[in-house]
């Protein structure tokens, strides 16, 4: 294995990569051939016209599947020339032959200064009348933004940077795979006249560069990219601005600091309007955790609604890494540290880029098909169930209420509960969900999910992992989730083990079975957090089954039908003999789905429909079976059991009760792997739920309101201490999990934000949850969905 240093003492570690048995070495994965599911289709509910247009274009072309291509693999066949000299200069010839769509900022500054938003911002900045603002434009107010306004695309710089990027990425990644069919669809969409806006979920500073290089090499217009990180080096800023990178102001140290500038937002909004009016493409990233970057999507939406831009075509982009490269180096004064990585071959694996179908923003914004019946806070949706009160909210009782997005709002921006920002937030959540769904599952994510959710405590041998990899790959493809790998099982497993080696413990097997080594996830916080981050793509693919499995686990927990085994499973005969009520399972799944973060389920789907699909998904995968028995009543259906007890006492049944007794119910299926499958699905959401449960226990220590920063620090310390006591479950103590738990509890009405007398925000308990009994109910509500310890 590539990295064996630092292994645990007392474990026999082989010096070389362990050899697999001959049978495993020759076993091909039956689903890793040319077949790939169709991903990234337009939403049938929100944008049916765009989906119908794509289907019509696909029928008219009637062309074969073009397959995948590695943009880093350029050879003589990609040029019009042949010969030994061409083979040595094929990259230069290929880059020079690419089409470039230059963008010039001719008179852009003059038009931008005439913008109403910029004039108002300048008027308030320089304290002069609006009639004299034009005379002040050439002075100090816009001097910091003039380089940003003059951002353009130069063919010479674009070709030079494209060649250099290809050389750099060839050292960082093994390959950058793209689906050629996606580019054919984008070419057809670009011919319709509306500019394209590419939206991706932020993972790495290289996201924009990888996407732009893929578009450039496949003959599409290179977009103007909004870069959220600061660049201090003046030469590098000049080069990036020549290839369409819209950078932060040189005076800003971060994206948050730039947003505090009164001129930054109106200048950027006017610049986006000018670029879209010129027909240029845009590229922007949105953070799934904090929502950073959505303000520019809001600006584009306002331009379309106000009529400044007729329409734009949004393209969700799924970028999947085998391993996100650790490029935390600020590309400024420490630029040489980044280039020093080129001297050493990095083992970051491959990259897979999926470009979803483009859809009309005007169609999605004006049709209103995405709207739910009601937008509610988490307090209205879940507090009656937590405190076991009568449901007073009609939306909470019916399940049609949609949880309001709880992203923190940037400065000088309306709050998310405002009427104008609701469509923009819904579009942003929809794009996050679409980009996450079309992203491929890489081999490292698949193996991380198996080691964390299926073989965490006891580990597994390579032969067992090979079978699990083949099984899980088939399940992913069955759910129309693409995978970013191919080849034999041995090749896939060797590649993923090499990339995950620092996070694993690999021990040689005893002599009789030495070719079959033993693999175990390293029980350390850093290793667990890294594996958990990679396994999130698998969790998104199985989110329906995971929610349904947690609902079943909650029902079994309440009826006392769970029997625990030494390895933490739920084996025995009892769980198979328990009858579960469909309505009760739907109710439990509905409550759980409200706790899911943005991007895990489509916002255009009602929570009630999502809960129904979650329970039905367990029927499709064989965890539950449906039965109908006139003599058996689900043990978790308290209403029917109460009616039956009354009938037995009075000995006078009525027709309505007898009809209800014949209603279908669910039972656990009897295959031997069913309990393991249920635990595998429950473990996918256990990390997030456990963080909420530990946070609820932390509330007992909160005697008085604390400053928000101090509260978060104390909570992180509590989560780390709790995880250290358990010697596992470190994924529940990450800083992101703590921040998300605080936002969830604020939305749930457990914590309240108050402004202190000396400034700052304080977090304290609301009067309802100052009662210890209610705190215990909150902890029990969350704990019911957790697997056994």
N, C-alpha and C positions, 0 to 999 in steps of 0.2 A: 504494500500500500504506500501511497505517496507520502503520507505523514504519519509516522508512528511514534514520534517523540512526544514525551509527556504523558504516556499511557500510565494507567494506575499500576502501582507496584503489586507484585505478586501475580500478575496476569501474564501468561505466556503469549508473547507477541511475535509473529513471524517477521523476519527481516525483509522478505520479498512479498510481493502481492500474492495472496493465497490462490492456489489453482482450484478451479472447479472440477467436479467429476466429469468424465467424458460424456455421460448422458446429458448433463446440464449444458455442457459446452456446445452440443449439437442441437439443442432444443430451441427452435425458433418460436417467437411469440406469434400466435396465429393472427393477431389483429394489428401487427405493426408493419403492415405492407403499404400498398398505395392508398388504401381506403382512409379517407378523412371525412368527418362529418361537416356539414355546412353550418358555419357559425357566423354570428354577426348580422343576422337578418333584422330588418326594421321591425319595430313593434307593431303588431297587427291591430292593436287597440288605439294607440296614440297617433300613428302615421300610416293608416291603411293605403292612402294614395301613393306614398313613396314606395311602399312594399309592392303594390300592384304595378308601378312603373318598372321596378327592378325585375319582376317576373316577366313582364312583357319584353324587356330588353334581352333577358336570358333566352326566351323562346325564339326571338328573332335571330339571335346569333347562331344557335345550334352548333356550338363548337365544343371540342373535346376538352377534358381537364388538362390545364397547362402544368399543374404540379407545383413543386416548390423549387426555390432557387436560393443559393448562398451568394449574397452580394459581395462577400469577401473573396470568393473564388473566381477570379478573372484570369482567363487564359487566352491563347491565340484565337480560339473559336469565337470570341466575343468581338473581334475586330474584322475589318475587311481585308486585312493583309496576312501574309504568311511568311515564314522564314525564321532563322535563328535570331536575328536582331529583333523581330517582332515579339518573339517569345520573351525577350528580356525587357521589352518596353511596352508590353501589352496593357499594363495598367495606365500608363500615360496616354496611349492612343485611345483607350476606352473612355477615359475621363474627358479627353478633348472632343470626342465625338458625341458627348451627351448634349441634349438640348437644354438651353438656359433661357429662362424668361426674366430678363432684367427688370428691375424696378427702380425708377429714378424719382427722387424727391424734388421734382421741378415745381417751383412755386408752392410747395406743400406748406412751408412755414407761413406764407402770407395768408393762405386759405385757412390754416389752422388758427391763426390769430384772430380771424374774423368770426370764429365760433362763438356762439352765445355763452356757452359754459366757460370758455377760457376768458372771455371779456369780463364776465361777472367775477371770476376768481381773481383776475388782475385788478379789478376795481376795488375789491375788498383788501387786496394785498398792498397796493400802493396808496390807498386812501385818496383816490382822485375820482372825478366824475367820469361816467362811462364815455362821454364824448371825447375825452382826452386820453383814453386808454391806448389808442393806436400810437400815439407819440411815445408812450412809455414802453412799448413792446420791445424795441431795440435795445433797451437798457438792461437793468439787472434782473427783473423778474423771471424772464425766460432764458437767461444765459446758461443755467444748468441743464436745461432741457433741449437746447439747440442740437447737440449731438444725437439725442434720441429722435428728434423730429427728422433729422437728415439721414436716418437709417435707410439703406438701400441694398440692392443685390447687384454685385459686380460679377460679370461672367469670369473674369480672370481670377479674382479672389475665390470665387465659388469652386472653380476647377482645382485650384491649388489646395484649398482646404479639403475638398473632397478626396483628393489623392492622399493627402497627409492623414486624414481621418481613417481611410481604408487601411493604411499601413499601421496606424496605432491600434485600431480595433482588431487587426489580425493578431496582435500580441495580447490583447486583453481577452478576446473571445476565440473559441474554437471555430464558430461559424455564426452568421446572422441570417437566419432563414426567413424567407417571405413567401407568401402564396401569390403566384402570378395571376390567378383568377381574380383576386381582389383588386389588383391594379387595372385589369381590363374593365372591371365595373366602375372604378374611379375615373378612368378616362371617359367613359360614357357619361358619367355624372358631371364631369367638368365641361363637357361640350354643351350642357344645357344653359350655361351662362351665369349661374349663381356661383359666387366664390365659395370655396371649401374651407371649413374650419375644423381642424383636427384636434380632438380632445382626448387626452390620455390621463391615467392616474399616476401621480408622481411616485417614483420609486428611487431614482438616481439622477444626479446631474447630467448623466449621459443620455437620458431619454430623448431629449430634443435632437441631439446629434445623431443618434441611431435612426430616428424617424426621418430626419431630413436627408441623411445619406441614402436611405432606402428609396425615398421618393426621387431623389436626384438620379440615382442609377437606373431607375425604371422609367425615365422620361416624363415625369410629372413635375408640375410647378413646385419649386421649393418654397415652403411657407415662411412668412415672417414669424419668428418664434419669440414668445415672451419669456425671458429668462428670469427666474425668481431668485437667483443667487447673485451676490455682488461680485464684480470684477474690478480689481484695483489697478492692474497693469495697463498703462495707457496704450501701449502697442497692441496688446491683445484685445482691448476694447475697440480699437480702430479696425482690426481685422474682423472681429465678430460683427460689428455694425456694417461691414461691407458684404456680409453674407446673410443679412436679414435678421440678426439677433437684436431684439429690443431689450436693452439692458436697463438695470436700475440706475438712477442718477449716481454720479460718482461720489456725491456727498453722503449717500445712504449706505449704512452698514448692513442692512437687512431689508427684507421685503416689508416687515412690519413698520420699520422706521420710515420707509418711503411712503407708506400709506398715510402717515401723519402729516405729510406736506399738503398744504391746501391746493397747490397747483398741480400736483402729480395726477390725481384722478381726472380732472377735466382735460388736461393735456393728453393723457393716454386715451381717453374716450374719443377725443377729436382725431387723434392719430389713427385709431382703429377705424373711424368713419372714413377717413381719407384713403386708407389702404383698401378697405372693402369697396369703396366707390371706384378705385382703380382696377378692381377685379383681382386683387392679390389674395393669396391664401394665407391663413393664420394657423398657428399651432400654439396651444396652451395646455397646461397641466393643472389638474385639480387634486388637492390633497384629500384623500378619503377620510382622514381623521379630523382635521381642522377645517376643511372646506376652503383652504387658501387657494386662490386662483379663480374662484367662481365669480369674483367681482368683474372680471373681464368678460366672462360669459354673460353676466347680467348686462354689461354695457352693450354687447352685441345684440342681446335680446331687445333692449330699449331702442337701439337704432332701427331694428326691423319693425317694432311696433309703432315707432314714430314716423316711419316712412322714409327715413334718411337713406336706408338701404332696402331695396325691394325684397330680397330674401337671401339667405345663406343656407348652405348644405352642411349639416353637422356630420362628422365622421368619427365615431368612437374608435379608439386605437387601443388594442390590447398588446402590451409589451411584456413578454415573459422571459425571465433570466433563469438560467441554471443556478447562478449565484450572482447576486447584485454586487458589482465591483465596489470595493471600499475606497471610493474617491471622495473622501471628506476634505481633501486639500483645497483650500480656496485658490481659484485660478488667478492669482495676482502675484504678490511678492514671493510666493513659494512655488512658482511655476516649475522650477527645475526639479522639485520633488515629484511632480506628476510625470515629467518626462523620464525621470530615473526609473520608473516602472517599466519602460520599454526595454531596458537592459535585461530584465528578468521575465521569463515567460510566466504569465499569470494563468491560474487554473480557475477561471470564472465560468467555464463551460460555454454553452451556446445561448443564443438569443433567438426567440421566435416572435415575429411581428405579425399580428392579424389586424387588418383594416376592415372594419365593419361596413355595412351598406350605408351610404349617405342618405340622410333624410332631411326634409324641409323644416327649418325652424319656424317659419310662418305657419305651416300646417299644424305643428304641434302646439304653438302658442295661441292661435286664434280658434282652433276647433274646440278646445276645452275638453277633449275626450279623456285627458289624464286626470281630471279633477275627481276627488272623492266627495262623498256626501258632506263630510264635515272634517275640519282639521282640529285636533284636540291635543291637549297636553298629556303627558304620560300620567300625571296625577289623576285626571278625569278618567283615564282608561283603566288604571290598575289599582288605585287606592281602595275602591269598594271591595275588590277581591282580596287585597292584602289584609285589610282590617275586618273582613267578613261582614260587611254591611250590605244593606239592600242597594241594588244598582239604581241610582237616580238619574244617570245620564243615558239617554236613549241610544246615543252612538256607542257607548261602552257596552250596553246590554246587547245590541244587535251585532257589534263587531265591525260596523261600517266606518267608524271613526278612524282617521288616518293620523298617526303620530306626527306632530309638527317637528320639523327639523330644528335641532338645537345647536346649530353651528354658532360659534361666536362671530358677531358681526364686526367687520373692519371699521375703523373710524370713518365718520362722515358718510355712513351708509345706513339705510333704514333697517330696522330690526326684521328678522325673518318672519315675525307674525304680522307684518304689514301687508296690506292688500296687494301692493305692487310687486313685492318681492316673492310672494308665494309661487307664481308661475316660474320665476327664475330658479328658485330653490328646487322646485319639482323637476325642472329640466336638468339641473346639475346632478341631482340624485339619480335621475334616469340615465344620464351619460356615465356616471360612475358605475352603475349596475351593468350597463351595456358593455363598457370597456372591460370590466372584470369578467363578464361572461364569455366574451370572445377571446380572451387571453388563454393561451395553451397551458396545460399542466406539464411542467417539466419533470424529468426523472428524479431530480433531487427532492422536489416537493412530494412526489408520490412515495418515495422511500421514507421521507421524514414523517409523513402521515402514518405509515405502517409502524414505524418504530415508536412513535409517540402514542398513537391511539389503539394499537393492536398488540404490540409486543414490548410495551414500555417496562414492565416490571421484570419479566423473565428473559427478555431478549429473544433472538431467533437465529437459527442456522441459515446459511446462505441458501441451501436447498429449499427451505420453507419460504424464505423471502422471494425466491424465484417464482414459486407458485402463487404467492400473494401478489406479486407485481403483475403477473399475467391476469389474475382474477380482477384486480383493481383497475387495470387498463381496460379490460372489457367493459367493466361497469361504467367507467368514464365515457367511453365511446358510445355506449348504449344511451347515455344521457345527453348526447350531442355535445360533449365536451372534447375539444381537440387536445391531443398530446404533442409535446414538442420533442419527441425522440422516436427512434425506430431502430430496427436491427434485432439481433437475437437477444434472449434473456440475459445471457452471460455478458454481452457487450453493454447492455443497458445498466445492469447491476454494477459492473466494474466501473463504469463512468461515474455513476452516482455515488458509489462508495469512495472513489478517489476525491470527489469534490466535497464530500461530507466528512472526510477522515478526521479533521480536527475536532469534530463534535461527536465522534463515535469511539467506542472501545471495541477493538477487534482482537479476539483471542483465538489461538490455534486450537483445533479440536484434538482430542486424544488420538494416539497412533492408529487405531482401527478405522477412524473416519477423518483422518487429517485433511483430505481435500475439501472438507465441509466446515469452514471456520464458523465461529460464533460471533454475532454482531449484537451490540447493545448500545443504546443511546447514553452518552456520557452524562451522569447526573450532576451537572454543574449549571449555575444560572445562565452563563453565556451560551453554552451549548444548547440548553433547553429553549432559550429565547430564539436562537437562530433556527432551530428545527421547527419551532412553532410558526415562525414567520414564513418559512418556506411551505409549510403544510396548509396555509390559509387557502390556497387555490383549490385544494381538494375539499376543504370544508365548504367553500362556496358551491362546488359542484354537487355536494351531498346535503345542502342546507335543508331541503324539504325533509329528507329522511332523518336528519339530525334533530329537527324540531319535533317530528313525529315520535322519534325514539325517546326524547326527553319527556314528552307527554305520557308515553306508556310507562316510563320509569317512575314518573310522578304518581300515576295511578297505582302502580304496584307498591310504591312506598306507602301510600295512604291505606291500602287495604291490608298491609302486612303480609303480602304474599312473596316477598323477596327472601330468598335463602342465599346466604353469602358463602362462597367457597374460599379456600386459602389463597387463590390467585385473584380474588376480587371479582369473580364472575357472579352470574345469577343463575346457577344451575339447580337441578332438582326437578321434581315432578310438580311442585306447587304452582310455579308460574305458568305451566301449560294448562292447568285446570281452572284458572281464573278467567271468568267471563268479563270482558271490558265493554262498557257502554260507548258506542260511537259518538253520541252527543257530549259525553263527559270528556272524551279524548279531544274532540274538537275544541271544547271550551278551554282545556288546559293548553293546547297548542296555540290557541288564539292569544292567551295571556302571555305566553312565552315569546311569540313573534313580535310583540310590542317592544321587547327589550333588545331586539337585534339592532345593530348600528346601521347607519345609512349605507346602501350599496349591497346588502345581503339579499334583499328581495325587491322586486320591481315596485316603484311607487304608484304605478297605474293600477296595480292589483290590490283589491281590498284585503285587509288583514283576515277577514272571515274566509274569503276564498283561498287565501294562502294556507290557513289552518286546515281547511278541508283537503287541499292537495297534499299537505304534509302527512295527514293520517292515511290517506289513500295510497301514498307512495310506499308505505310499509306493507300494504297488500301486494303491490307489484313486485317488491323485492323479496317477499316471502317471509317477513318477520311476523306478520299477522295473517290470520285466516278468518274468513267470515263464516259464521254458522247461524242457524236459526233453530231454536229449540223452545217448544211451548212450556217446558217445565223448568227452564233455567233462567235466572235473572242475573244480570251483571252485578257483581258485588260492589262496584263503585257507583251504581245508579241508586242513590238514596231515596229518590222520589218514588220509584217503582217499588222498592223494597218496603217503603212505608205503606204504600197502598196495599201490597200483598199481606202485610201484617194485619191491616185493618180487615181485609177480607177473611183471613183465617179466624179472626175474633168474632166477626158477625156472621160468617158462613153464608154471605149473600154477595157473590161477585156480580158485577155489571158487565155489559157488553164492551164498554170502552176499555175497562181494565184488561179483559181477556184479549182484546186485539193488541194492546200494547205489550202484553206478555209474549206475543209471537214475533215481536220486532227482532231484526237480526242483531247480533252482537259479535264481538271480536274475541279471538283467543290467540295465544302465542302458538306459533307452529312448532312442530316437534323435531325438525332436523337438528342434528347434534351441534351444528355450527350456529344455530339461531341465537343462543345467549351471547356468544362471542360477537356476533354481528350487532346485536342490540347495544352491547357495551362499547363497541367500536364507534357506533354512531353517536352515542351519548357523550363520549370523550371529546368529540369535535367541538362541542360548545361548553365543555366543563371548565376550561380555563377562564373564559369571560364570566361565567356564572359564579365561579369560585371567587373571583375578584370582588364581585358585588356582595357575596356572602361575607367575606372577610371585612369589607368596608362597613357592612351593617354591624358587625361585631365591634368595629372601631368606634362607632358612635357612642358606645357606653362610656368612653373616656372623655367625651366632649362635654365638659362642664359649662363652658361659656364660649361665645363666638370667638373665632380666631381669624387673623388676616388670611386671605386666600392662599398666598404663597406659603405661609407657615402651616396652614392646614394640609396642603398638598404634600409638603415635606414630611410632616408627621405621619400622614397616611402611607406614603411610600416606605417609611421606616417600619411601620406596623406590618405592611404586606411582606417586606423582606424578612422580618423577624419570624412571621408566621410560616413562611416557606422554609426558612432555615430549620425551624423546629420539626417540620415534616420531612426534611431532607429530600424533597421532590416538589413537583407542582410549581416550579419556578416561573412558568409562563404567566402565572397570575400576579406576579409582583413587578411587572415591567412598568416604566414610567408612563407609557401610553395607556396601559390598562388602568392605572391610578387616575389619570386625567379623565379618561372616559367614564370611570365610575363616579367621579365627582359631578360631571355634567349630567349623568343619568339620574343621580339622586336629587340634583337641583330641579330637573324636569319632573321628577316623581313627587316633588313637594316634601321630601324629607329634609333637605337643606334649603336654607334661604340666604340670599345675598343681600347684605345691608351695607350702606355707605357709612364709613366711620366718621367721627367728628373731625379728625385730623386728616381726612382723605383716605383713600384706599377702600378696598372691598373686604368685608368680613363675612365669613361663613359660619352659620349657626343652625341649630336644630329648630324646626318649626314647632309650634306648641303641641301639635298632634303627636309628634314622635319624641317628645320629651318624656312621655310616659314609658316606663320600661316594658310594659306589656305590649305596646304597639311596636317597639323595637324588636321584641322577640317574634312577633307576628311577621314582621318584615323579613327577618332572617329565616324563619321557617318557610315563608313563601318562596324564597330563592333556593333554599337548600333542598326542597322537594324535587328539583330537577337535576340535582347532582348525582353522579354515580356513587356507589358505596365506596368508603375509604379503603 
